[in-house]
Amino acid sequence: MIPKQDTILVFVYQTNPFVEGQGGGVRYVRQLASAIEAKGVQLVFFGAGGKAETRGNIRYIPVVQSADKTLLFMLKCVWARWRFIGSRDAVIHVHRLYFALPFLGRSIKCLATLHGRTFTVFPERFGPALSRLVFPVFKFIEGWLLSRVDRIVAVSTDVREQFQARHGGKVLSSAIGVIPSMVDLSAFRPHESAYFTDRLGNHPVCLFVGRLAAVKNLPLLLGAWSIVAKRNPDARLAIAGDGELRDQLKSWIAQMDSAPSVVVLGQISPTAIAGVISGAKILILTSHHEASPTVVKEALSCGIPVVSTPVGDVSSVIDDGRTGKIVAPDLYKLSDAISEVMSWEVTKEEISTVARKTLDRCAPDRVADEYLAIYQQLGFAPQL
């Protein structure tokens, strides 16, 4: 397709690109928009919250104020399409597949980035019985959308294979490209941090960073820590993040014999995350499932080894036995791996040097270039 100079580029996601937010998807979209904008490319962003404004090359249009009302957001996107796109040609980049619904049709090319396993939240949100009724409907809609959008990108091979397995021959894995989540290699680099020594004293700290939600498998984390704490009473577990299980987490910790060794940090500002990670001995990820966990890449880039369950693309970024350990979600195997990695005599520079051989492709500049190539194939000509 020959790119047209008047074709506009539009991002669609329930966030404000000018406000730092938590959560892998939010950070991913915000970082990508910034990386695209930094190349001098103009884009429109249909999001949620705040006021309409333009900064640099990003024109932000909040179609709703609340990021929690997905159906309203989609309905308002119909209005935003009519109001701000009209009859012009456009390349629409959606970061949830169903956000493509308001934009299908003539004069619009649609790229969908698949960030995770769409239906894994159903049992938690609807309950097991209702999920069995809802699932077939959403699966049909998902399959229909996958056949209607113009390009599909997954953030990991795990996500691509999951979508392909669910829809069989309707979606060939070769039709879904893979572009990894980003890590700012300049911000996350080996350096000394006094974050924990200033707060907790001279203790080795194992760190969890993430949303406090069922998908993170926090009972496994706490159960394994109970074993680790008995072996190493001097160690501390720091839990950074917020979410719907915040109160439940505190209740679980209060019932632990090792409760004094566990510290709940709460929400950490995105600008402080690099310092928090760099102050830890290791990072722990116990999730049931992930797509392409950014925090794992950030830790490795900082030179902090990672102990993780086998989720998402961690096997492609963790060099098992050199930069961390990948273990089954088993209480005793996880505790053994944590204890083992805590005993490693390895420098941050050594971990980072090995990890960055893989992480170079995750640099925002390179990820932005990969997406720009797709936009151009769809007909968008950047006006630099």
C-alpha positions, 0 to 999 in steps of 0.5 A: 500500500502506498502511504498517504500524507493525510492519513492520521495515526490514532492510539486507542486505550483507556488511559491518559498518556500524560499521566504516569500509571501502574500496570503493564498495559498502561505503562506499555501504551504510554511508553510506546506513544512517547517513543513514537512521538520522540521520532517526530511522528504526530498521533492522536490518542483516544483515552480516558481521564483528564482534559483534552490537550496537545503536548509535543506531537501527541493530541490527547482526546479523553473520550470518557473520564473513568478508565473502569467503564469499558462499554461506555468507552467503546460507545464514546469511541464511535462518537470520537471516530465521527467527530475527530476522524470523519471521512479521513483515512486513518491507521488505528492502533488498539491495545485491546482487541475489542476496542477495534469494534468502533473503528472497523470499516472503509478508510480505516486500517486497524492494528491490534496489539494483544497484551494477554490472555483475554478470558483468564479474568472471567472466573474472577469477574463473573464466577465459574457458572456465569463464565461458562455461559459468557465465554462462548459469546466473547470467544465468537466476538474475539474470533470475528475481530481477529479475522477483521482487523488488518494486522495483529501483534502479540507481546510474546510468543506465549500470547500468540500461541494462546490465541492461535490455540483457542481459534484453531485454523481461523487464526494462523500463528504466522498471521500474528507478529510478535513485538516484545514489551519495552524496557528503558535501558537508560533508566534501568541500569546497574547502580547502587541504591540505598532505598531499602538500607535507608528504610529497613537497615542492612538486610537482604531484600527479596522484592515483589512488584505488581498489582495485588490481584489473584493472577499474581498468586500471592498465596504462593509468594507468602507460602514460599517466603515462610520457608525462606524466612526460617532458613534466613531470618535476616532476609526481608520480603518487600511487596510493592504495589496496590490492588483489590487484594490489598486488605486480604494481603495484610490479613494473610501476612498477619497470620504468618509466623514470619510476618515481621520479615514482610514489608508492604510498600504500597504503590510505588511511583513509576519514577522510583521503581528503578531505585526500588528494584536496584536496592533488592537482592532478587526479584520474585514473580509468582504469577499464574499467567503473564504476557510479557512482564515488564518488571522482569526485564527492568530487574534484569536490566538493573542487574537484579536476578529474577526467580519466576514461575514459567509465564509469558516470555520469561524463558526468553529473557531469563538465562536459567541458572545465570540471571535467575531461575524459572521454577514450577509454581510449587511451594518448595521448589520456589523457596529452594530457588529463592534461597539458591539465588540469594546465595549467588555471588554475582555482580549487577554488571554481570547479570545486566551484561548477559541480560542485555544481549536479549533486552536490546530488542526491547529498547523503546527506540527499536520497538517504535521502529518496528511499529512504525514499519507496520503503520507505513505498510498500512498506509500511514506516512509519518509527517516528520 
